[in-house]
Amino acid sequence: MLEHARHYVGSCDPSISGYEGHNQLYRVACILVDKFDLPLTQAWRLLLEFNTRCLPPWTKVELIHKLADAFKVVGVFYDEPDLMVQLPFEANAATFDDSDFIIPIAKTTPTPHAKPVCKGFGPGTDEYLQRLASLRGISIEGLRWAQERGVLVFGFFAGLPVFGVTDQSGAVLEIRRLDGKPFPAIGNLSERKSHAVRGSSKRHPVGINEARDCTHIIVCEGVPDFLSAHDIILRAPTARPAAMSVACAPIALLSANVTIDDAALPVFKGKYIRILYHNDAGAGWTGARRWQQQIVKAGAFSCDFFHFKKVTGTSVKDLNEYLVAVDAGQLGSDHSVLEGFWP
């Protein structure tokens, strides 16, 4: 298996700085760990060999970080400082002992904790819907549909009117100010544009249970994109209110730096999935690839991406910006996000 993996990785394109090099390095690390099921030291050996073709070669810190992230995909957790001490990085490192001498960190089951308190949050008035529509450039129809599904709520936090997203699980409530301003620093919390109410689980995909009966699921990142996805689905030529709840629906992860909660993964089985990631400095793409790995393993029929900057040829980096640009006449068709996917 080691020689098969060496041959395969030898045929992979090198990782080149400025040409999504981080993504290519992570992809190769995942191939070694997931596709070929190599133990740590063998995967490290081949990653070092791959590194000799990279432009420029990656540092030991960068290689270890990518390899540790790849092992997380298969549920194995290593302590990176331990790897720094114990993994060799000399020119002849390919000759070291194959024994897996570094013990993974045990994957612990999180201690159950109270869910966020959603009391006082609920449907908004027409005025609130209009304020949110003006703030984020999302249609009233899209916001109404999100509210009808129970994933868009309004309320007050620290005396401020806010909007937020949640779902029937009650596992998460993330809020933003309705005036678009950031929340001020309070106690140990710094100034922030979005606030996850205490007890919220960032790993829980918002709306996953509501999408259970759908054949197609859009995976978004963050609150504005989640609400924008409701608008985009309504704009599809064949969208019909009576069929939407069982045809295509959005879900959202509220951070690019998390894995999808294992309890949510069975919902993806047999479904068509499209990930609308944030095309930003790199965190969005890394998170999207991590989610794709999980979703494919869960048995999805397909799971692809929409690359905003690549497809539009503009600086638009996420779904909410895309929606605003379409309505401003800066882009062509507003249906291309769903092109080749649904309907």
C-alpha positions in Angstrom: 0.0 0.0 0.0 2.9 2.3 0.8 4.3 1.9 -2.8 0.8 2.3 -4.3 0.5 5.6 -2.4 4.0 6.7 -3.4 3.2 6.1 -7.1 -0.2 7.9 -6.8 1.2 11.0 -5.0 4.1 11.1 -7.4 1.6 11.7 -10.2 -0.1 14.6 -8.3 0.6 18.1 -9.2 3.0 19.9 -6.9 1.8 22.5 -4.4 2.8 25.9 -5.8 2.6 29.1 -3.8 0.1 31.6 -5.2 -1.8 28.8 -7.1 -4.0 27.4 -4.2 -0.9 25.7 -2.9 -2.3 25.2 0.6 -5.3 23.4 -0.9 -3.2 21.1 -2.9 -1.0 20.2 0.1 -4.1 19.5 2.1 -5.6 17.4 -0.7 -2.5 15.2 -0.9 -2.4 14.8 2.9 -6.0 13.6 2.8 -5.2 11.2 0.0 -2.5 9.6 2.1 -4.6 9.4 5.2 -8.0 8.7 3.8 -7.7 7.0 0.4 -4.6 4.8 1.3 -5.3 4.6 5.1 -1.6 5.1 5.9 -0.4 5.3 9.5 1.2 8.5 10.7 4.8 7.8 10.0 4.2 6.4 6.5 2.0 9.3 5.6 4.7 11.7 6.9 7.4 10.0 4.8 5.4 10.4 1.6 4.4 14.0 2.5 8.1 14.8 2.8 8.8 13.3 -0.6 6.0 15.3 -2.1 7.4 18.4 -0.4 10.6 18.1 -2.4 8.5 19.0 -5.6 6.7 21.9 -4.0 7.5 25.5 -5.0 8.7 26.6 -2.5 8.9 23.6 -0.1 6.7 23.9 2.9 8.1 24.3 6.4 7.9 21.5 9.0 5.2 23.5 10.9 3.0 23.8 7.8 3.4 20.2 6.8 2.5 18.9 10.3 -0.5 21.2 10.5 -1.9 19.9 7.2 -1.2 16.3 8.1 -2.9 16.7 11.5 -5.9 18.3 9.8 -6.1 15.3 7.4 -6.1 12.9 10.3 -9.0 14.8 11.9 -11.1 13.9 8.8 -10.9 10.2 9.8 -11.4 10.9 13.5 -7.8 10.7 14.7 -6.4 13.6 16.7 -2.7 14.3 17.1 -1.1 17.0 19.3 0.9 19.1 16.8 3.6 20.1 19.4 4.3 16.4 20.0 4.6 15.8 16.2 7.1 18.7 16.0 9.3 17.0 18.6 9.0 13.4 17.4 8.7 13.5 13.6 12.1 13.8 11.7 12.6 16.5 9.1 16.1 15.8 7.8 17.0 15.4 4.2 17.1 11.6 4.7 13.9 11.5 6.7 12.5 8.8 4.4 14.7 6.2 6.1 13.3 6.5 9.6 11.5 3.7 11.4 7.9 3.0 10.3 6.6 2.3 13.8 3.7 4.6 14.8 5.3 5.8 18.0 3.2 8.9 18.6 -0.1 8.2 20.5 -3.1 10.1 19.2 -5.1 12.3 21.5 -8.2 10.4 22.6 -11.4 11.7 21.0 -13.6 12.5 23.9 -17.4 12.7 23.9 -18.4 16.3 24.7 -20.1 16.8 28.0 -23.8 17.5 27.4 -24.6 21.1 28.1 -27.6 23.3 28.2 -28.9 24.5 24.8 -29.2 28.3 24.1 -32.2 30.0 25.6 -34.5 31.0 22.7 -37.2 32.5 24.9 -38.4 35.9 23.6 -37.3 35.1 20.0 -39.9 34.4 17.3 -41.3 35.7 14.0 -40.7 39.3 13.1 -43.1 42.1 12.1 -43.4 43.3 8.5 -41.3 46.3 9.6 -38.5 44.0 10.9 -38.6 41.9 7.7 -38.3 45.1 5.6 -35.4 46.4 7.7 -33.5 43.1 7.3 -34.3 43.0 3.5 -32.8 46.5 3.2 -29.8 45.7 5.3 -28.7 42.5 3.5 -30.3 42.9 0.1 -32.4 39.8 0.5 -36.0 39.7 -0.9 -39.0 39.9 1.5 -40.2 36.6 -0.1 -37.0 34.8 0.8 -37.1 36.1 4.3 -40.7 35.2 4.8 -40.0 31.6 3.6 -37.1 31.4 6.1 -39.4 32.7 8.8 -42.1 30.2 7.9 -39.6 27.4 8.1 -38.8 28.5 11.7 -35.1 29.2 10.9 -35.3 33.1 11.0 -36.2 34.7 14.3 -36.2 38.2 15.7 -35.9 39.5 19.3 -33.8 41.7 21.6 -30.3 41.2 23.0 -28.8 43.6 25.5 -31.7 46.0 24.7 -30.9 45.9 21.0 -33.2 44.6 18.2 -31.6 41.6 16.5 -32.3 38.9 14.0 -31.0 35.4 14.2 -31.0 31.9 12.9 -32.0 28.7 14.7 -34.0 25.5 13.9 -36.3 23.0 15.5 -33.4 21.2 17.3 -32.8 24.3 19.5 -29.0 23.4 19.3 -28.0 26.9 18.1 -29.1 30.5 18.1 -26.8 33.0 16.4 -27.8 36.6 16.2 -26.8 39.9 14.6 -27.9 43.5 15.1 -30.8 44.6 12.9 -29.0 48.0 12.4 -25.9 46.2 10.9 -23.5 47.4 13.6 -21.3 45.1 15.6 -22.0 44.1 19.2 -19.8 46.1 21.6 -17.2 44.4 23.8 -18.8 43.0 26.9 -16.8 41.3 29.7 -14.5 38.8 28.1 -16.2 39.1 24.7 -14.5 41.4 22.2 -16.4 43.5 19.7 -18.1 41.2 17.1 -20.5 41.3 14.3 -22.2 38.0 15.1 -23.0 36.5 18.5 -23.6 32.8 19.2 -25.9 32.7 22.3 -24.4 30.7 25.2 -24.9 27.0 24.7 -25.0 27.1 20.8 -23.2 24.4 18.9 -21.2 25.7 16.0 -20.9 22.2 14.6 -24.6 21.8 14.2 -25.8 22.6 10.7 -28.6 25.0 11.1 -31.7 23.7 9.3 -30.5 20.1 8.9 -33.7 18.5 10.3 -35.9 20.8 8.2 -34.0 19.6 5.1 -34.3 15.9 6.0 -37.0 15.2 3.3 -35.3 17.2 0.6 -33.5 15.6 -2.4 -31.1 18.6 -2.8 -29.3 20.5 -0.1 -27.3 23.7 -0.3 -24.6 24.0 2.3 -23.8 27.7 3.2 -21.4 29.4 5.6 -22.7 32.0 8.0 -26.0 33.8 8.7 -26.3 36.1 5.7 -25.6 33.4 3.2 -28.1 31.0 4.9 -30.9 33.6 4.5 -29.7 34.5 1.0 -30.0 30.9 -0.1 -33.7 31.0 0.7 -34.0 33.9 -1.8 -31.9 32.1 -4.5 -34.0 29.0 -4.3 -37.2 31.0 -4.7 -35.7 32.6 -7.9 -35.2 29.2 -9.6 -37.5 29.0 -12.7 -39.3 25.9 -11.5 -39.6 26.7 -7.8 -43.0 26.1 -6.5 -44.0 26.9 -2.8 -45.8 23.6 -2.4 -42.7 21.6 -3.6 -39.8 23.6 -2.2 -39.8 22.0 1.3 -39.3 18.5 -0.2 -37.0 19.5 -3.2 -34.2 21.9 -2.3 -33.4 23.6 1.0 -30.4 25.3 2.6 -28.5 24.5 5.7 -25.6 26.5 7.3 -22.5 26.0 9.3 -21.8 29.1 11.3 -18.0 28.8 11.1 -15.6 27.5 8.5 -13.3 26.2 11.2 -15.5 23.3 12.4 -16.4 19.8 11.3 -20.1 18.8 10.8 -21.6 17.2 13.9 -21.6 13.4 13.4 -25.3 13.3 14.4 -26.2 15.4 11.3 -24.3 13.3 8.8 -27.0 10.6 8.1 -29.3 13.3 6.6 -26.9 13.7 3.6 -27.1 10.0 2.6 -28.6 9.7 -0.9 -28.8 13.4 -1.4 -27.4 15.9 -3.9 -25.3 18.5 -2.2 -23.7 21.8 -3.3 -21.4 23.8 -1.0 -21.5 27.6 -1.4 -18.3 28.4 0.5 -16.8 31.8 1.3 -14.2 32.4 -1.5 -11.9 34.4 0.8 -8.4 34.2 2.1 -8.5 30.4 2.5 -10.5 29.4 5.6 -13.7 29.0 3.6 -12.2 26.7 1.0 -10.4 24.6 3.7 -13.7 24.3 5.6 -15.6 23.4 2.4 -13.2 20.6 1.6 -13.4 19.3 5.1 -17.3 19.2 4.9 -17.2 17.6 1.5 -15.1 14.7 2.9 -17.6 14.1 5.6 -20.6 14.4 3.3 -19.2 12.0 0.8 -18.4 9.5 3.5 -22.0 9.8 4.7 -23.2 8.5 1.4 -24.3 11.5 -0.6 -25.0 10.9 -4.3 -22.9 13.9 -5.2 -21.2 16.9 -3.5 -19.8 19.8 -5.5 -18.8 23.4 -5.0 -19.8 26.8 -6.3 -16.6 28.9 -6.7 -17.9 32.6 -6.7 -14.8 34.4 -7.9 -14.0 31.7 -10.5 -17.5 31.5 -11.9 -18.4 35.2 -11.8 -15.0 36.6 -12.7 -15.5 39.3 -10.1 -14.5 40.0 -6.5 -17.8 38.6 -5.2 -16.8 36.1 -2.5 -20.0 34.8 -1.0 -23.7 34.2 -1.7 -25.0 37.4 0.0 -22.5 39.6 -2.0 -23.5 37.6 -5.2 -27.2 38.3 -4.6 -26.6 42.0 -4.1 -24.4 42.1 -7.2 -27.1 40.4 -9.3 -29.8 42.8 -8.2 -27.5 45.7 -8.9 -27.2 44.5 -12.5 -23.4 43.8 -12.0 -23.8 40.1 -13.0 -25.7 38.2 -15.5 -28.1 35.4 -14.6 -29.0 35.0 -11.0 -29.7 31.3 -11.5 -26.2 30.1 -12.1 -25.6 29.2 -8.5 -28.1 26.3 -9.0 -27.1 25.6 -12.6 -26.5 21.9 -13.1 -27.7 21.2 -9.6 -31.4 22.0 -9.2 -34.0 22.2 -10.6 
